[in-house]
Amino acid sequence: MAARKEILEIAGREVTITNPDKVYFPKTGHTKLDLVRYYLAVAEGALLGVRGRPMALKRYVNGVEGEAFYQKRAPQNRPEWIETVEFRYPSGGVAHEIVLPDAVLDEVGLTGWPKTSGSRGFHVFCRIERCWTFTQVRTAALALAREVERRAPDLATSRWWKEERQGVFVDYNQNAKDHTTASAYSVRPTPTAKVSTPLHWDEVPDCVPEAYTIETVPVRFAEIGNPEAGIDDAVGSIEPLLEMAKRDRKEGLVDPPRSAAAGRPADPLSPTGRRQSSMPLIIIARAASEVEARTALEHWKQRHPGVWPFLQPADVLVDSMRGRSSTWTRIRLNLRHVPEEQRPPQEPLEVDFDPWAGFERPS
């Protein structure tokens, strides 16, 4: 028996939805067709943020509880009306990607448009003139992060190394070359189908990110419209931030390292790593999934029951790392609060996944 299909008419075109009843969010029961209808409901807002920009997909073909992988290349059997452009990456790879047809910011002449990330953070978008390089934009973002930290050192940090941070990290590397981020109104792979949702600034202090889901956001959009509606009319310059960056360099502040462009990222604790941490860190696991990594952490806790009570929540560093086409999980512990004589040494890893095994750089 042939699988059921649903044909929708969208903007004058017939679009076929295969397996429309496939459940993508087991906890809520939302299906593939529910996801399509969600995007139709918020299309005006969603397209505003991505139209004319290269798109990459993080795909969960077996639902959000299954394995995920990144798709940067446009499929060969795409409809002829979907446009593509060719990108060349520092790693040597080539891809055809789909292109869809507060106070500090005010002072430097930029308008910030806040949205939830759909996870644990916030994103603030600023429209800028399209005349600067990736390096200049990242430099400007770093200058902004440092200025925010300078004004609110107890609340914000621009420290690159995770184990050295205190407060909210102002992540300037969201502007790094080849970096991707969740677009406005994108549904995130969470059990309750949370949405990365644009907000008005007066909504931010009392915002509850869990309230914005595939069910609630279409209603919100219909009632109040898109808080980002004016973003294209507020295009600014990063020149004031680039001047701040020059000042920072004169004061002796150096640029943090950039992420590795290709190959396995250097591990700060590896004997072959490029940097030795100033904190007493140990690696617990490098695993293909977070479940495997946390299982290894539980086993470590059982082996060291006297050490665990010394650790604070911020001392458990769970990192989602990007591999070739999917993410993997690294767990480290910062033993700074453990008396030195009681600190366990680095042990052989119970789980030591290498996402770059067999990887060869393009010639």
KOLLUMDO-495936 format. One record per residue (C-alpha): residue number from 1; z, y, x. Coordinates in pm, whole numbers. Layout:
BEGIN
ATOM	NUM	Z	Y	X
...
# end
This chain:
BEGIN
ATOM	1	0	0	0
ATOM	2	-107	334	142
ATOM	3	166	583	229
ATOM	4	207	866	-21
ATOM	5	63	1204	65
ATOM	6	120	1545	-87
ATOM	7	-158	1805	-91
ATOM	8	-49	2168	-111
ATOM	9	-269	2473	-149
ATOM	10	-149	2734	98
ATOM	11	-327	3066	153
ATOM	12	-645	2926	6
ATOM	13	-644	2609	216
ATOM	14	-554	2254	125
ATOM	15	-282	2119	356
ATOM	16	-199	1750	349
ATOM	17	166	1652	398
ATOM	18	195	1289	507
ATOM	19	513	1094	429
ATOM	20	657	1381	223
ATOM	21	962	1178	119
ATOM	22	1069	1100	476
ATOM	23	1431	1208	520
ATOM	24	1478	1447	812
ATOM	25	1841	1542	745
ATOM	26	2035	1226	644
ATOM	27	2361	1410	575
ATOM	28	2207	1644	317
ATOM	29	1913	1426	214
ATOM	30	1648	1691	284
ATOM	31	1301	1552	333
ATOM	32	987	1652	516
ATOM	33	853	1812	197
ATOM	34	1179	2003	151
ATOM	35	1128	2144	501
ATOM	36	772	2249	418
ATOM	37	882	2418	96
ATOM	38	1159	2599	285
ATOM	39	910	2750	527
ATOM	40	684	2854	242
ATOM	41	979	3035	83
ATOM	42	1055	3237	400
ATOM	43	702	3251	544
ATOM	44	679	3631	545
ATOM	45	989	3660	761
ATOM	46	916	3358	979
ATOM	47	563	3469	1063
ATOM	48	675	3821	1154
ATOM	49	856	3684	1457
ATOM	50	593	3440	1582
ATOM	51	251	3565	1478
ATOM	52	21	3590	1780
ATOM	53	270	3417	2010
ATOM	54	248	3075	2179
ATOM	55	447	2809	2000
ATOM	56	623	2498	2126
ATOM	57	779	2236	1900
ATOM	58	1098	2039	1946
ATOM	59	1011	1739	1733
ATOM	60	1243	1496	1558
ATOM	61	992	1253	1413
ATOM	62	1269	1015	1303
ATOM	63	1498	1287	1168
ATOM	64	1761	1500	1336
ATOM	65	1974	1197	1424
ATOM	66	1689	1041	1621
ATOM	67	1541	1110	1964
ATOM	68	1374	1448	2016
ATOM	69	1089	1554	2240
ATOM	70	911	1878	2322
ATOM	71	549	1928	2224
ATOM	72	385	2219	2402
ATOM	73	26	2100	2373
ATOM	74	-167	2142	2053
ATOM	75	-275	1809	1901
ATOM	76	-640	1712	1937
ATOM	77	-681	1650	1562
ATOM	78	-553	1990	1452
ATOM	79	-730	2183	1172
ATOM	80	-1013	2403	1301
ATOM	81	-845	2719	1165
ATOM	82	-546	2686	1398
ATOM	83	-600	2903	1705
ATOM	84	-502	2802	2058
ATOM	85	-480	2967	2399
ATOM	86	-462	2812	2744
ATOM	87	-144	2850	2949
ATOM	88	-97	2761	3313
ATOM	89	259	2688	3423
ATOM	90	419	2743	3766
ATOM	91	453	2365	3788
ATOM	92	75	2336	3785
ATOM	93	55	2201	3432
ATOM	94	-189	2329	3175
ATOM	95	-139	2335	2800
ATOM	96	-322	2464	2496
ATOM	97	-55	2607	2270
ATOM	98	-77	2704	1907
ATOM	99	-73	3080	1836
ATOM	100	32	3191	1488
ATOM	101	-261	3444	1323
ATOM	102	2431	4834	1965
ATOM	103	2550	5090	2183
ATOM	104	2389	5004	2517
ATOM	105	2059	4939	2347
ATOM	106	2071	5271	2169
ATOM	107	2134	5451	2498
ATOM	108	1831	5296	2665
ATOM	109	1607	5359	2364
ATOM	110	1583	5005	2232
ATOM	111	1653	4877	1881
ATOM	112	1836	4547	1853
ATOM	113	1770	4301	1572
ATOM	114	2045	4037	1550
ATOM	115	2015	3683	1422
ATOM	116	2219	3368	1437
ATOM	117	2090	3107	1679
ATOM	118	2149	2833	1427
ATOM	119	2388	2679	1675
ATOM	120	2687	2851	1839
ATOM	121	2539	3178	1959
ATOM	122	2366	3498	1856
ATOM	123	2025	3628	1953
ATOM	124	1938	3997	1969
ATOM	125	1565	4068	1969
ATOM	126	1412	4393	2093
ATOM	127	1045	4477	2055
ATOM	128	901	4620	2375
ATOM	129	561	4744	2478
ATOM	130	339	4464	2606
ATOM	131	284	4599	2956
ATOM	132	550	4437	3176
ATOM	133	560	4109	3364
ATOM	134	802	3823	3299
ATOM	135	988	3916	3617
ATOM	136	1032	4278	3509
ATOM	137	1153	4177	3162
ATOM	138	1405	3932	3308
ATOM	139	1521	4202	3553
ATOM	140	1571	4441	3262
ATOM	141	1763	4179	3063
ATOM	142	1989	4112	3363
ATOM	143	2058	4485	3399
ATOM	144	2148	4499	3029
ATOM	145	2380	4198	3059
ATOM	146	2557	4354	3357
ATOM	147	2599	4685	3175
ATOM	148	2753	4509	2875
ATOM	149	2988	4321	3109
ATOM	150	3074	4645	3289
ATOM	151	3182	4807	2962
ATOM	152	3360	4506	2812
ATOM	153	3471	4286	3103
ATOM	154	3731	4102	2895
ATOM	155	3477	4008	2630
ATOM	156	3143	3956	2804
ATOM	157	3012	3802	3125
ATOM	158	2681	3788	3307
ATOM	159	2799	3520	3553
ATOM	160	2520	3270	3609
ATOM	161	2736	2969	3693
ATOM	162	2892	2823	3383
ATOM	163	3220	2725	3548
ATOM	164	3281	3088	3655
ATOM	165	3241	3243	3311
ATOM	166	3517	3403	3108
ATOM	167	3415	3542	2771
ATOM	168	3078	3546	2596
ATOM	169	2780	3485	2823
ATOM	170	2505	3745	2783
ATOM	171	2216	3512	2854
ATOM	172	1946	3719	3024
ATOM	173	1758	3401	3115
ATOM	174	1637	3378	2757
ATOM	175	1368	3603	2908
ATOM	176	1274	3373	3194
ATOM	177	916	3258	3233
ATOM	178	834	2939	3040
ATOM	179	1162	2967	2849
ATOM	180	1155	2901	2476
ATOM	181	1397	3007	2206
ATOM	182	1450	2944	1836
ATOM	183	1238	3178	1627
ATOM	184	1368	3365	1324
ATOM	185	1411	3145	1016
ATOM	186	1359	2823	1212
ATOM	187	1554	2525	1082
ATOM	188	1772	2377	1355
ATOM	189	1837	2005	1418
ATOM	190	2190	2005	1282
ATOM	191	2339	1772	1021
ATOM	192	2349	2048	757
ATOM	193	2006	2195	845
ATOM	194	2137	2531	966
ATOM	195	1887	2813	1002
ATOM	196	1844	3076	1274
ATOM	197	1890	3370	1038
ATOM	198	1822	3745	1085
ATOM	199	2115	3967	987
ATOM	200	2195	4331	933
ATOM	201	2432	4464	1199
ATOM	202	2710	4521	945
ATOM	203	2697	4148	863
ATOM	204	2756	4034	1220
ATOM	205	3136	4075	1255
ATOM	206	3218	3855	956
ATOM	207	2922	3622	985
ATOM	208	2975	3250	925
ATOM	209	2669	3079	1082
ATOM	210	2736	2757	890
ATOM	211	2660	2945	567
ATOM	212	2292	2986	653
ATOM	213	2107	2664	574
ATOM	214	1780	2530	440
ATOM	215	1934	2564	91
ATOM	216	2094	2909	112
ATOM	217	1847	3110	322
ATOM	218	1555	3106	73
ATOM	219	1789	3246	-194
ATOM	220	1913	3511	50
ATOM	221	1555	3598	149
ATOM	222	1451	3638	-214
ATOM	223	1750	3862	-287
ATOM	224	1764	4094	17
ATOM	225	1432	4043	194
ATOM	226	1401	4024	571
ATOM	227	1651	4224	778
ATOM	228	1394	4220	1061
ATOM	229	1122	4376	848
ATOM	230	1101	4692	1059
ATOM	231	1094	4528	1401
ATOM	232	727	4601	1470
ATOM	233	785	4971	1404
ATOM	234	1059	4995	1668
ATOM	235	876	4927	1993
ATOM	236	1055	5051	2304
ATOM	237	1040	5074	2681
ATOM	238	1242	4884	2944
ATOM	239	1204	5159	3207
ATOM	240	1567	5278	3164
ATOM	241	1688	4921	3221
ATOM	242	1467	4883	3529
ATOM	243	1632	5201	3664
ATOM	244	1972	5038	3600
ATOM	245	1852	4734	3795
ATOM	246	1764	4957	4093
ATOM	247	2115	5106	4076
ATOM	248	2268	4758	4069
ATOM	249	2075	4656	4381
ATOM	250	2188	4970	4564
ATOM	251	2545	4874	4475
ATOM	252	2495	4533	4634
ATOM	253	2448	4318	4324
ATOM	254	2202	4039	4392
ATOM	255	1978	3857	4148
ATOM	256	2109	3517	4035
ATOM	257	1890	3214	4110
ATOM	258	1611	3124	3876
ATOM	259	1576	2786	3714
ATOM	260	1363	2535	3899
ATOM	261	1001	2561	3791
ATOM	262	932	2193	3827
ATOM	263	1099	1868	3926
ATOM	264	1459	1777	3870
ATOM	265	1686	2082	3883
ATOM	266	1912	2088	4184
ATOM	267	2260	1966	4096
ATOM	268	2527	2207	4226
ATOM	269	2749	1911	4325
ATOM	270	2479	1694	4475
ATOM	271	2482	1652	4854
ATOM	272	2122	1772	4843
ATOM	273	2191	2060	4605
ATOM	274	2115	2419	4699
ATOM	275	2458	2556	4615
ATOM	276	2817	2437	4645
ATOM	277	3033	2555	4358
ATOM	278	3338	2767	4432
ATOM	279	3520	2573	4159
ATOM	280	3662	2219	4193
ATOM	281	3401	2047	3979
ATOM	282	3330	1680	3932
ATOM	283	3043	1521	3743
ATOM	284	3135	1267	3476
ATOM	285	2793	1163	3348
ATOM	286	2422	1234	3345
ATOM	287	2291	1062	3034
ATOM	288	1984	1040	2817
ATOM	289	2195	1118	2510
ATOM	290	2513	1315	2442
ATOM	291	2672	1006	2286
ATOM	292	2635	811	2614
ATOM	293	2772	1103	2814
ATOM	294	3076	1146	2589
ATOM	295	3144	772	2602
ATOM	296	3158	799	2981
ATOM	297	3397	1094	2942
ATOM	298	3628	884	2723
ATOM	299	3631	610	2985
ATOM	300	3718	868	3254
ATOM	301	4006	996	3038
ATOM	302	4139	641	3010
ATOM	303	4131	603	3389
ATOM	304	4307	938	3443
ATOM	305	4553	983	3153
ATOM	306	4781	1208	3359
ATOM	307	4505	1454	3444
ATOM	308	4351	1520	3104
ATOM	309	4648	1726	2965
ATOM	310	4591	1987	3239
ATOM	311	4234	2058	3125
ATOM	312	4155	2343	2888
ATOM	313	3858	2339	2648
ATOM	314	3657	2568	2878
ATOM	315	3708	2321	3164
ATOM	316	3493	2057	2993
ATOM	317	3134	2158	3065
ATOM	318	2879	1984	2843
ATOM	319	2528	2089	2939
ATOM	320	2208	2014	2752
ATOM	321	1949	1986	3026
ATOM	322	1574	1998	2980
ATOM	323	1370	1715	3125
ATOM	324	995	1663	3120
ATOM	325	958	1634	2743
ATOM	326	1312	1593	2607
ATOM	327	1669	1698	2675
ATOM	328	1942	1502	2850
ATOM	329	2317	1564	2879
ATOM	330	2536	1634	3179
ATOM	331	2916	1649	3156
ATOM	332	3126	1807	3430
ATOM	333	3497	1885	3455
ATOM	334	3644	2193	3617
ATOM	335	3973	2084	3775
ATOM	336	4095	2438	3848
ATOM	337	4405	2391	3627
ATOM	338	4494	2055	3778
ATOM	339	4742	2064	4070
ATOM	340	4538	2010	4385
ATOM	341	4725	1696	4488
ATOM	342	4649	1539	4147
ATOM	343	4277	1612	4135
ATOM	344	4067	1293	4118
ATOM	345	3775	1277	4359
ATOM	346	3414	1253	4256
ATOM	347	3350	896	4143
ATOM	348	3026	699	4120
ATOM	349	2872	784	3786
ATOM	350	2907	529	3509
ATOM	351	2592	677	3354
ATOM	352	2338	835	3590
ATOM	353	2017	909	3405
ATOM	354	1728	1059	3601
ATOM	355	1475	1227	3369
ATOM	356	1248	1300	3662
ATOM	357	1213	943	3789
ATOM	358	850	879	3869
ATOM	359	757	1244	3824
ATOM	360	484	1372	4053
ATOM	361	385	1737	4078
ATOM	362	22	1801	3985
ATOM	363	-189	1831	4296
# end
